[in-house]
C-alpha cells in the first residue's frame, strides 16, 4: 500500500528519533540542574565567609585611628585658645 503523505513509511523511525531526542535533551537538562545545585551549595558554603571578611575589612577601614593610648585622653585634637591640644 502506497500512502498519499510523503515520509509516512518513515514515521516509525521518525517517531523513535523524536523520542530519543527529548530523552537526550532531558538528560542534558538534568545534568545542568545537577551542576547548578552543586554551584549553589558551593556558594552557600563560601559566600558567608566572604561576606563576613568583607564586612570586617569595611569596619576596620572606617574605624578612627587612636592617637593617644592613655585612658582619658581624647584621640582627636581640639582647639583651646588657639592652641591645639591632644
HELIX and SHEET records of a PDB file:
HELIX    1   1 UNK A   11  UNK A   62  1                                  52    
SHEET    1   A 2 UNK A  78  UNK A  80  0                                        
SHEET    2   A 2 UNK A  83  UNK A  85 -1                                        
END                                                                             
